[in-house]
Amino acid sequence: MKNEEPLNIEDITSTITESSQQRMLADKNDDIEPAQEVEHADQSEDSPIDIIRSTIHTIDNPGLPVFTFRAWFLGTIFCLLGAAVSQFYFFRSNKLAYSSFFVTLVTYPLGKLMARILPTKKWSIGKWSFTLNPGRFNIKEHCLIVIIASTGGTSAYATDILAIQDLYYNQDLGPLGSILLLISTQCLGYGMAGFYRRVLVNPAAMLWPNTLPSVSLFNTFHEKNPYLLDDRVTEKDPQDAKAPTRMRFFLIAFACVFVYELFPTFIMPVLSSVAILCYIGGANNFYTSPLGSGFSGIGLLNFGLDWNAAGYEYQGWAQVNWYIGAIIMVWIICPAIYFSNAWNALNYPILTTKLFDKDGNVYNHTRVISDGFFNETAYDQYSPVFMTPYNAMMFALSFVALTASVTHVLLYYGADLKKEFWVWGKNKEQNRHDREMDKDIHVKMMQAYKEVPMWWYLVVFVGTIIISIIVCEVYPIHLPWWGFLVAIGLALFLTMPIGIIQAISGSQPGLNVITEMVCGYMLPGRPIANVTFKCYGYMAMSQCLNLVSDLKLGKYFVIYQYGLYMKIPPRAMFIAQFYGTILGGIINYVVLQLILNAKRPVLQGLVPDTTGQWTGRGSSIFYASSIIWGAVGPARLFGPDSQYPGMNWAFLIGLVLPVPFWLLHKRFPNSKIPWNLVNVPVMLGGAGFAPQTPSNVLITSMICGFVFQFYLYRRHHNWWAKYNYVLSAAFDSGTFICSLFVFICINGINTAVKFPTWVGSPSGDIEYCT
């Protein structure tokens, strides 16, 4: 199997030839025609990774206009729309995700239309000139539109803090404090990104596989002459001349999946989770219901025939690790614990994130809170907190995965990290030369553009720290300034190992639980301080690695990789992201206040919603988290006198778990068992995927992964190279547009049209498990 292993940086160095002596230089004269500034990579030099060679162009045109009126106008409109829609539907019972695929699809014809109808006249003010229409709508401004829209078109994580303060703690930060909280939590990661970009972006091994479907979609829309290189077509495939173009293939696949998705989303919802064991054993069967259900069980022999339950963009080796962890944990350990009644497992559902009291009822956290603070007397009179054995193991797995990520990165990438940061001493020049050799070809091509200077990142980082400390000290956050700095220190320390794991595999170990735990020990009895600590600590890393997006396409480094793969000037990327984030945060606050003022009693649960369209469930879960971790605290959950006293050993286990596999790789480098491909953090990510993700995804995604990343990759590689990620983008886009169509045109905004009841659309449980 070609290039299926995760390549270390030193492995890649030997495969990359000496770069071309002629570096691409961006001409400062904006009047030069784009076709005169065409730059090509040395054709003997390409990415050493097959999926990158197959997906990413190694040509560029630095003269293409990027910050055009079209980009600003469409980016702003869709950023405003996305921020408003995402915040509005955060409180709706029928959720609607705002997808970057939707923005990509809709803005393409709009951009082409504006290129046709806008005047081309150029206005000049001194040396500065401006035009509404610089020519043909190009791939770079299309990317920039999507970046602005996706960075700001979300519901900011910190809106949860504002919501629970208003709904449950009777607190209000006011407009200024609220907006400062939103912007500081969203932008802090931008400043951190400058510290890590050299390690997490420049090496070819840091490929960020979850960018590839989106990059393929852009390349498909702009398949013919994407960089306006005269009238040339970049795609040349003489051996397969009769095959459809990528655009035609995309449209066919998009139409097919759009029609098909009408069945699992509306006509025949049983397709979304085909629980074979429940069909055999019948409803409410003691064995088959928890085993066969994909929504409330472990999904054994359950097929999710819905593209929402599938995906295959990650490399084969990463998928194998992930599925091994998932199968061992979900299909073997979980049922063994449950049916053996270990830790009274049969008293609870087999898979749930809910917490329980001593009587087996859902834990009533309001009984242990008085005036927004923890009431220890009420807690002692009520009940300790209990969780299902499986849920307790999920917390332990998150601890193991975190420390295992640090060990794995030090073992496999320690020498590379030393080379990246060791800038003094006798090996300084050699390290600098090695870093240059390790650079991805696409990084070398980006030398045509001015890099974002480090002081930009430092200004953002220091500025957001100052704003954050002011917010913590002036407003009723109850998080002291030193507690905030601990949160940032935690994020700074863990961003690199977690980022490397995500960059090579697409899987990100979580940081939210550890931030809640640290603050719970450090500042017990302060629920708002706990969620704020989590927001700053988790979001600083998450905004550095994953600039928040519902379909996981708006990542910071993923967006940086967008710029790298699509050859967008780094300074334009930085400005676009910053602009979109600030704009989106302001709109989030405005829409949040409108909804809270209009629906406060409904969201608090004091008044029933007769329409069934509004719910405070998301805020209620966040509030419960603030109680459990901030008020009750981890000392009562995992301390020596708790029900789960051994949980903290998980951190030590994670530190040593990758070591045996690394030693086996060193001892048997030529073994038939590829020990170097064993990635413990990715394996643990698979082990902990449920119950946050329904288990009906497991079999379907395994089949898709095998077909596309193993069978087609090895047996039909030419087809795979041309169409694999185009098909993924088509399926993702078609699925979202179909869901949007059903939501708006069939279910309606306030009323829903239900398909007539039949065996494929039952009135009760669609899995026939209950």
C-alpha positions in Angstrom: 0.0 0.0 0.0 1.5 3.3 -1.1 2.4 6.0 1.5 -0.2 4.8 4.0 2.2 5.3 7.0 2.3 8.6 8.9 5.5 10.1 7.6 7.9 11.6 10.1 9.7 14.8 9.1 13.0 13.1 8.7 11.4 10.5 6.4 10.1 13.2 4.1 13.4 15.1 3.9 15.0 12.3 2.0 12.2 12.2 -0.6 12.2 15.9 -1.4 14.6 17.1 -4.0 16.5 20.4 -3.8 14.1 23.2 -4.5 14.3 25.4 -7.6 16.8 28.2 -7.3 14.2 30.6 -8.8 11.9 31.5 -6.0 8.6 33.1 -6.8 8.6 36.8 -6.3 5.3 38.7 -6.0 5.3 41.7 -8.2 4.3 44.8 -6.3 2.7 46.4 -9.4 -1.0 45.7 -9.1 -1.5 46.8 -12.7 0.3 43.8 -14.1 -2.1 41.3 -15.7 -2.5 38.1 -13.8 -1.3 35.9 -16.6 2.0 37.7 -16.6 2.7 36.6 -13.0 2.3 32.9 -13.4 4.6 30.9 -11.2 5.2 27.1 -11.3 6.8 24.8 -8.8 9.8 22.8 -10.1 8.0 19.8 -11.7 10.6 17.5 -10.2 9.5 18.6 -6.7 6.2 17.7 -5.3 4.7 16.6 -2.0 6.0 13.2 -0.9 2.5 12.3 0.3 0.3 10.7 -2.4 -3.1 12.2 -1.3 -1.5 15.7 -1.4 0.0 15.1 -4.9 -3.4 13.9 -6.1 -5.4 16.8 -4.7 -3.3 20.0 -4.6 -2.0 22.0 -7.5 1.7 22.9 -7.7 1.1 26.0 -9.8 0.2 29.5 -8.7 -0.5 33.0 -10.0 0.6 35.5 -7.3 -0.9 38.3 -9.4 -4.5 37.2 -8.8 -6.6 39.8 -6.9 -7.7 38.5 -3.5 -9.1 41.3 -1.5 -11.7 42.3 -4.0 -15.0 44.1 -3.5 -16.7 40.8 -4.3 -14.8 39.0 -1.6 -15.5 41.7 1.0 -19.2 42.0 0.1 -20.1 38.3 -0.2 -17.9 37.4 2.8 -19.5 40.0 5.0 -23.1 39.0 3.9 -22.6 35.3 4.5 -20.7 35.9 7.8 -23.6 38.0 9.1 -26.0 35.4 7.9 -24.1 32.5 9.4 -23.6 34.2 12.8 -27.3 35.1 13.1 -28.6 31.7 11.9 -26.2 29.7 14.1 -27.0 31.7 17.2 -30.8 31.7 16.4 -30.9 27.9 15.9 -28.8 27.2 19.0 -32.0 27.7 21.0 -34.3 25.9 18.5 -35.4 22.3 19.0 -34.9 21.7 15.3 -31.2 22.5 14.8 -29.8 23.8 11.5 -26.0 23.7 10.9 -24.5 26.5 8.8 -22.1 24.7 6.5 -19.1 26.0 4.7 -20.1 23.7 1.8 -23.3 25.7 1.5 -21.3 29.0 1.4 -19.0 27.5 -1.2 -21.9 26.4 -3.4 -24.0 29.5 -3.2 -21.2 32.1 -3.5 -19.8 30.6 -6.7 -22.6 31.6 -9.0 -23.0 34.9 -7.1 -19.3 35.7 -7.6 -19.6 34.8 -11.3 -22.7 37.0 -11.6 -20.9 40.0 -10.0 -18.0 39.5 -12.3 -20.4 39.8 -15.2 -22.6 42.8 -14.1 -20.3 45.1 -12.0 -18.6 48.0 -13.7 -15.0 47.6 -14.5 -14.1 51.2 -14.1 -11.0 51.9 -12.0 -11.0 54.8 -9.5 -7.7 56.3 -8.4 -6.8 58.3 -5.3 -3.1 59.2 -5.5 -1.1 56.0 -5.8 -4.1 53.9 -4.6 -6.6 52.5 -7.1 -9.8 50.6 -6.7 -12.3 48.8 -8.9 -15.5 47.0 -8.2 -14.7 44.4 -10.9 -11.1 43.4 -11.4 -12.0 40.7 -13.9 -13.0 37.0 -13.7 -14.1 35.6 -10.4 -11.1 33.6 -9.2 -10.4 30.7 -6.9 -8.6 32.8 -4.3 -11.3 35.3 -3.7 -13.8 32.4 -3.6 -11.7 30.8 -0.8 -11.5 34.1 1.1 -15.3 34.5 1.0 -15.7 31.1 2.6 -13.0 31.8 5.2 -14.7 35.0 6.3 -18.1 33.4 6.4 -16.9 30.2 8.2 -14.8 31.9 10.9 -17.6 34.2 11.9 -20.6 32.2 10.9 -20.9 30.2 14.1 -22.3 30.4 17.5 -19.3 31.5 19.7 -18.5 29.1 22.5 -18.6 31.9 25.1 -22.3 32.6 24.3 -23.0 29.6 26.6 -21.5 31.5 29.5 -23.6 34.6 28.7 -26.7 32.4 28.4 -26.4 30.5 31.7 -25.5 33.7 33.6 -28.7 35.3 32.3 -31.0 32.3 32.6 -29.7 30.6 35.8 -27.5 32.9 37.8 -29.3 36.2 37.2 -26.1 38.0 36.1 -25.4 40.3 33.2 -22.0 41.4 32.0 -23.6 44.2 29.9 -22.9 44.9 26.2 -19.3 45.9 26.6 -18.3 43.0 28.9 -20.2 40.5 26.9 -18.6 41.5 23.5 -15.1 41.7 25.1 -15.6 38.1 26.5 -16.8 36.8 23.1 -14.0 38.5 21.1 -11.2 37.7 23.6 -12.1 34.0 23.7 -12.4 33.8 20.0 -9.2 35.7 19.1 -6.8 34.5 21.7 -5.9 31.4 19.7 -4.9 33.6 16.7 -2.0 35.0 18.8 -1.0 31.6 19.9 -1.0 30.3 16.3 2.1 32.4 15.5 4.2 30.3 17.9 3.3 27.0 16.3 2.9 27.6 12.6 6.4 26.6 11.7 6.0 23.2 13.4 2.3 22.5 12.5 2.2 23.9 8.9 5.6 24.0 7.2 6.6 20.3 7.3 5.1 18.1 4.6 4.1 15.5 7.3 1.6 18.0 8.7 -1.0 17.4 6.0 -4.3 18.1 7.8 -6.4 15.6 5.9 -9.7 17.1 6.8 -9.0 20.0 4.5 -8.9 17.9 1.4 -12.6 17.6 0.6 -13.0 21.4 0.7 -9.8 22.0 -1.3 -11.2 19.5 -3.9 -14.5 21.3 -4.0 -12.7 24.6 -4.8 -10.6 23.0 -7.4 -13.7 21.4 -8.9 -15.6 24.6 -9.3 -12.5 26.3 -10.8 -11.4 23.2 -12.6 -10.8 25.0 -15.9 -8.1 27.6 -15.5 -8.2 28.1 -11.7 -5.4 30.6 -11.6 -6.3 32.3 -14.8 -3.3 31.1 -16.7 -4.2 32.5 -20.0 -6.8 30.0 -21.4 -5.0 26.8 -20.3 -6.7 24.0 -18.5 -4.7 22.6 -15.6 -6.3 19.2 -15.6 -4.6 16.9 -18.1 -5.4 13.2 -18.2 -4.6 11.8 -21.6 -4.9 8.2 -20.4 -8.4 8.8 -19.3 -9.7 11.4 -21.9 -13.2 9.9 -22.0 -13.7 10.1 -18.3 -16.0 12.9 -17.0 -14.4 16.0 -15.7 -14.3 16.6 -12.0 -17.0 19.2 -12.3 -19.3 16.8 -14.2 -18.6 14.0 -11.8 -19.3 16.3 -8.8 -22.6 17.4 -10.2 -23.7 13.9 -10.9 -22.7 12.7 -7.4 -24.3 15.8 -5.8 -27.6 15.2 -7.5 -27.6 11.5 -6.7 -26.9 12.0 -3.0 -29.4 14.9 -2.8 -32.2 12.6 -4.1 -31.1 9.7 -1.9 -30.9 11.7 1.3 -34.6 12.6 1.0 -35.2 9.0 2.1 -33.3 8.8 5.5 -34.2 12.5 6.3 -37.9 12.4 5.4 -39.4 9.5 3.5 -37.8 6.5 5.1 -36.0 7.6 8.4 -35.4 3.9 9.4 -32.5 4.0 6.9 -30.6 6.3 9.3 -30.1 3.5 11.7 -30.8 -0.1 10.6 -30.7 -2.0 13.9 -30.6 -5.7 12.7 -30.4 -7.1 16.2 -33.6 -5.2 17.2 -35.4 -6.6 14.1 -34.4 -10.1 15.3 -35.0 -9.8 19.0 -37.9 -7.4 19.0 -38.5 -4.2 20.9 -37.3 -3.8 24.5 -35.3 -7.0 24.4 -32.9 -7.2 27.4 -30.0 -8.2 25.1 -30.7 -7.0 21.6 -31.9 -3.5 22.4 -28.8 -2.2 24.1 -26.6 -4.1 21.7 -28.3 -3.2 18.5 -29.5 0.4 18.9 -27.3 3.0 17.3 -28.8 5.9 19.2 -29.0 4.5 22.8 -26.8 1.3 22.5 -23.5 0.1 21.1 -24.6 -0.3 17.4 -23.6 -3.9 16.9 -24.7 -5.0 13.4 -26.2 -1.5 13.0 -25.9 0.1 9.6 -26.4 3.9 9.2 -27.5 4.2 5.6 -27.2 8.0 5.8 -24.1 9.9 4.6 -24.2 11.8 7.9 -23.0 8.5 9.5 -20.1 8.1 7.1 -16.9 9.7 5.9 -13.5 8.6 4.6 -11.2 11.6 4.2 -8.7 10.3 6.7 -5.7 8.2 5.7 -6.0 4.4 6.0 -3.5 4.0 8.9 -5.4 6.5 11.0 -8.7 4.9 10.3 -7.4 1.4 11.3 -6.1 2.9 14.7 -9.4 4.7 15.3 -11.6 1.6 14.5 -9.4 -0.7 16.6 -10.0 1.5 19.6 -13.7 1.9 18.9 -14.3 -1.9 18.4 -12.4 -2.9 21.6 -14.1 -0.3 23.8 -17.6 -0.1 22.4 -18.2 -3.7 21.2 -16.1 -5.7 23.7 -15.5 -3.9 26.9 -18.7 -1.9 27.2 -21.1 -4.9 26.8 -18.9 -7.0 29.1 -19.2 -4.4 31.9 -22.9 -3.9 31.3 -24.1 -7.5 31.2 -21.8 -8.5 34.1 -23.4 -5.7 36.1 -20.0 -4.4 37.2 -20.4 -1.3 39.3 -24.2 -1.8 39.1 -24.1 -1.1 35.4 -27.6 -2.6 34.9 -29.1 0.2 37.0 -28.4 2.7 34.2 -28.6 2.9 30.4 -25.7 1.2 28.6 -24.6 4.5 26.9 -25.4 7.9 28.3 -23.7 11.0 29.5 -26.3 11.7 32.1 -25.4 11.8 35.8 -27.5 10.1 38.5 -28.3 10.3 42.2 -28.2 7.4 44.7 -31.7 6.4 43.8 -30.9 6.0 40.1 -32.7 9.2 39.0 -31.1 11.9 36.9 -29.1 14.1 39.2 -31.0 17.3 40.1 -28.2 19.7 40.3 -30.4 22.6 41.3 -30.8 21.0 44.8 -27.1 21.6 45.6 -26.9 25.3 44.5 -27.8 28.3 46.6 -27.4 31.8 45.1 -25.1 30.5 42.4 -22.7 28.8 44.7 -22.3 25.2 45.9 -24.2 24.3 49.1 -22.3 21.5 50.8 -25.0 20.9 53.4 -27.6 20.4 50.7 -25.2 18.1 48.8 -24.7 15.9 51.8 -28.4 15.7 52.4 -29.2 14.9 48.8 -26.8 12.5 47.1 -23.3 12.0 45.7 -23.0 12.1 42.0 -23.1 8.7 40.2 -22.4 8.0 36.5 -22.6 4.9 34.4 -19.4 2.7 34.4 -18.9 3.4 30.7 -19.2 7.2 31.2 -16.6 7.0 34.0 -14.3 5.1 31.6 -14.8 7.8 29.0 -13.5 10.4 31.4 -10.5 8.1 32.2 -9.9 7.6 28.5 -9.8 11.4 27.9 -7.2 11.6 30.6 -5.2 8.8 29.1 -5.4 10.3 25.6 -4.1 13.6 26.7 -0.9 12.4 28.3 -0.4 9.7 25.7 -0.4 12.5 23.1 2.5 14.2 24.8 4.5 11.0 25.1 3.7 9.9 21.5 4.9 13.3 20.1 8.1 13.3 22.2 9.0 9.7 21.1 8.2 10.1 17.4 8.8 13.8 16.8 11.1 14.8 19.6 14.1 15.1 17.3 12.2 17.2 14.8 10.9 19.5 17.5 14.4 20.0 18.8 15.5 20.8 15.3 12.7 23.3 14.9 13.4 25.2 18.1 17.1 24.7 18.6 18.2 28.0 17.0 21.5 28.4 18.8 24.7 26.4 19.3 27.0 24.5 17.0 24.2 22.9 15.1 22.3 26.1 14.4 23.2 26.3 10.7 22.5 22.6 10.1 19.2 22.8 11.8 18.2 25.8 9.7 19.2 23.9 6.5 17.2 20.8 7.7 14.2 23.0 8.4 14.4 24.4 4.9 14.7 20.9 3.4 11.7 19.7 5.4 9.4 22.4 4.1 6.4 21.3 2.1 6.6 22.3 -1.6 3.5 24.4 -1.0 5.2 26.2 1.8 8.1 27.0 -0.5 5.7 28.3 -3.2 4.2 30.6 -0.5 7.5 32.4 -0.3 6.1 34.5 -3.2 4.0 36.4 -0.6 4.9 38.4 2.5 4.6 36.4 5.6 2.5 37.6 8.6 5.2 39.2 10.9 5.5 37.7 14.3 4.7 41.0 15.9 1.2 40.8 14.5 0.6 37.6 16.5 2.2 39.0 19.6 0.0 42.1 19.5 -3.1 39.9 19.2 -1.9 37.6 21.9 -0.9 40.3 24.4 -3.9 42.4 23.6 -6.4 39.6 24.1 -4.7 38.6 27.4 -5.1 42.2 28.7 -8.7 42.3 27.6 -9.4 38.9 29.1 -7.8 39.9 32.5 -10.0 43.0 32.5 -13.1 40.9 31.9 -12.2 38.4 34.6 -11.4 41.1 37.2 -14.1 43.7 36.4 -17.1 41.6 35.7 -18.8 38.8 37.7 -16.8 36.0 36.3 -15.2 34.9 39.6 -12.0 33.8 37.8 -8.9 35.6 39.2 -6.3 36.8 36.8 -3.8 34.2 37.9 -6.4 31.5 37.2 -6.8 32.8 33.7 -3.0 32.7 33.1 -3.1 29.0 34.3 -5.7 28.3 31.6 -3.5 29.9 28.9 -0.4 28.1 30.2 -2.3 24.8 29.9 -3.3 25.6 26.4 0.2 26.7 25.4 1.7 23.5 26.7 -0.8 21.1 25.1 -1.5 22.8 21.8 1.6 21.4 20.1 1.2 17.7 20.9 -2.5 17.8 20.2 -1.9 19.8 17.0 0.6 17.3 15.7 -1.7 14.4 16.3 -4.5 16.2 14.5 -2.3 17.3 11.7 -1.1 13.8 10.8 -4.3 11.9 11.5 -7.3 14.3 11.5 -8.2 13.2 15.1 -8.0 15.7 17.9 -7.7 14.6 21.6 -10.0 16.7 23.7 -8.9 19.4 26.1 -12.2 20.4 27.6 -12.4 17.8 30.3 -8.9 18.5 31.6 -9.6 22.3 31.8 -12.8 21.6 33.8 -10.9 19.3 36.1 -7.9 21.6 36.8 -10.1 24.5 37.6 -12.4 22.3 39.7 -9.4 21.4 41.9 -8.0 24.9 41.8 -11.1 27.0 42.4 -13.8 24.7 43.9 -17.3 26.0 44.4 -17.1 28.5 41.5 -19.3 27.3 38.6 -19.0 30.4 36.4 -15.2 30.6 37.0 -15.0 26.9 35.9 -16.8 27.3 32.6 -14.9 30.5 31.9 -11.6 28.8 32.6 -12.7 26.0 30.3 -13.7 28.5 27.6 -10.3 30.3 27.7 -8.2 27.2 28.1 -10.0 25.0 25.7 -10.9 27.7 23.1 -7.3 29.1 23.1 -6.2 25.7 21.8 -9.3 25.1 19.8 -9.1 28.4 18.0 -5.5 27.8 17.4 -6.1 24.4 15.9 -9.8 24.4 15.1 -11.3 27.8 14.3 -14.8 26.7 15.3 -17.1 25.4 12.6 -20.0 23.0 12.9 -18.8 20.7 10.0 -15.2 21.0 11.3 -14.0 22.9 8.2 -13.1 26.3 9.8 -10.0 25.3 11.6 -7.3 27.9 12.1 -4.4 25.8 10.9 -6.8 24.1 8.6 -7.7 27.5 7.2 -4.0 28.3 7.2 -3.5 25.1 5.3 -6.3 26.3 3.0 -4.2 29.3 2.3 -1.2 27.1 1.9 -2.9 24.7 -0.5 -4.9 27.4 -2.3 -1.9 29.8 -2.4 -3.7 32.7 -0.6 -1.4 35.4 0.7 -0.9 34.9 4.5 -1.6 38.5 5.4 -4.9 38.3 3.6 -5.7 35.1 5.5 -4.9 36.7 8.8 -7.0 39.8 8.1 -10.0 37.8 6.8 -10.1 35.5 9.8 -9.8 38.3 12.3 -12.5 40.4 10.5 -14.9 37.4 10.3 -14.4 36.5 13.9 -15.0 40.0 15.3 -18.0 40.6 13.1 -19.5 37.2 14.0 -19.0 37.7 17.7 -20.9 41.0 17.6 -23.8 39.5 15.7 -23.8 36.5 18.1 -24.3 38.9 21.0 -27.1 40.9 19.4 -29.1 37.8 18.4 -28.5 36.2 21.8 -30.0 39.2 23.6 -33.0 39.3 21.3 -33.7 35.7 21.9 -33.2 35.9 25.7 -35.4 38.9 26.0 -38.2 37.3 23.9 -38.0 33.7 25.2 -36.4 33.9 28.7 -39.3 32.1 30.6 -39.4 29.4 28.0 -35.7 28.8 28.0 -35.7 28.7 31.8 -38.4 26.0 31.7 -40.8 28.2 33.7 -43.3 28.5 30.8 -44.1 25.6 28.4 -43.4 26.2 24.7 -46.7 25.4 23.0 -45.0 25.4 19.5 -42.3 23.0 20.5 -39.8 25.0 18.6 -37.7 26.5 21.4 -35.5 24.7 23.9 -32.9 25.7 26.5 -31.4 22.2 26.4 -28.0 23.3 25.2 -27.7 26.0 27.9 -29.1 23.6 30.4 -26.3 21.0 29.6 -23.7 23.7 29.9 -25.2 24.9 33.2 -25.2 21.3 34.5 -21.5 21.1 33.5 -20.8 24.2 35.5 -22.5 22.6 38.5 -20.8 19.2 38.3 -17.2 20.5 37.7 -17.4 23.9 39.2 -19.7 23.5 42.1 -19.5 19.8 43.1 -16.0 19.6 41.8 -13.7 16.8 40.7 -12.5 16.1 44.3 -15.9 14.8 45.1 -16.2 13.0 41.7 -12.7 11.4 41.6 -11.2 11.9 45.0 -10.2 9.2 47.4 -13.6 9.1 49.1 -15.6 9.2 45.8 -17.2 6.3 43.8 -14.3 6.5 41.3 -11.1 7.0 43.3 -8.7 5.4 40.8 -9.5 7.8 37.9 -6.5 10.0 38.3 -4.1 7.1 37.6 -5.3 7.4 34.0 -2.8 10.3 33.5 0.1 8.1 34.4 -1.1 5.3 32.3 -1.3 7.6 29.3 2.3 8.7 29.8 3.6 5.1 29.5 1.1 3.5 27.1 2.9 4.6 23.8 6.3 3.5 25.0 6.0 -0.3 24.4 4.9 0.2 20.7 7.7 2.7 20.2 10.2 0.1 21.6 8.8 -2.6 19.4 9.2 -0.3 16.4 12.9 0.4 17.3 13.6 -3.2 18.1 11.9 -4.7 15.0 12.0 -1.9 12.3 11.4 -4.4 9.5 8.7 -6.4 11.2 5.6 -7.4 9.2 3.6 -5.7 11.9 4.1 -1.9 11.3 4.6 -0.9 14.9 5.4 2.6 13.8 1.8 3.0 12.6 0.4 2.3 16.1 -0.9 5.6 17.2 -2.2 5.3 20.8 -3.9 8.8 20.9 -5.8 8.1 17.7 -6.8 4.7 19.0 -8.1 6.3 22.2 -10.0 8.8 20.2 -11.9 6.0 18.6 -12.4 4.3 22.0 -14.1 7.4 23.4 -16.3 8.4 20.4 -19.5 7.1 22.0 -21.9 8.2 23.4 -21.2 11.7 22.2 -21.5 10.3 18.7 -24.2 7.8 17.9 -22.7 4.3 17.5 -24.6 3.7 14.2 -21.7 5.4 12.4 -19.2 2.7 13.2 -19.9 0.0 10.6 -20.9 2.4 7.8 -17.8 4.5 8.2 -15.6 1.4 8.4 -17.0 0.1 5.1 -16.5 3.5 3.5 -13.0 3.8 4.8 -12.0 0.3 3.6 -13.5 0.9 0.1 -12.1 4.3 -0.6 -8.8 4.4 1.4 -7.7 0.8 0.9 -9.4 -1.0 -2.0 -9.8 1.9 -4.5 -6.5 3.4 -3.4 -4.6 0.2 -4.1 -6.6 -1.3 -7.0 -7.9 1.7 -8.9 -5.4 4.4 -7.9 -5.9 6.6 -11.0 -9.6 6.8 -10.3 -8.9 7.4 -6.6 -6.5 10.2 -7.4 -8.9 12.1 -9.6 -12.3 11.6 -7.9 -11.9 10.4 -4.3 -12.1 13.8 -2.6 -14.3 15.2 -5.2 -16.8 12.5 -4.3 -16.4 13.2 -0.6 -17.1 16.9 -1.2 -20.1 16.1 -3.4 -21.6 13.8 -0.8 -21.1 16.2 2.0 -22.5 19.1 0.0 -25.5 17.2 -1.3 -26.3 15.9 2.2 -26.3 19.4 3.7 -28.3 21.0 0.9 -30.9 18.2 1.1 -31.1 18.6 4.9 -31.6 22.4 4.3 -34.3 21.7 1.7 -36.2 19.4 4.0 -35.8 21.8 6.9 -37.1 24.8 5.1 -39.5 23.5 2.5 -41.0 20.5 4.2 -40.6 20.8 7.9 -41.1 24.6 7.7 -39.9 27.2 10.2 -42.7 26.8 12.7 -44.7 23.8 11.5 -43.5 20.4 10.4 -45.0 18.1 7.8 -44.6 14.5 8.8 -44.4 11.8 6.2 -47.3 9.3 6.4 -46.7 6.5 8.8 -45.5 3.2 7.3 -42.9 0.6 8.1 -40.1 2.9 6.9 -41.4 5.8 8.8 -42.9 4.5 12.1 -44.7 6.8 14.6 -42.4 5.5 17.4 -38.8 4.4 17.5 -37.4 4.3 14.0 -34.9 1.6 15.1 -37.7 -0.7 16.5 -35.6 -1.2 19.6 -38.1 0.2 22.1 
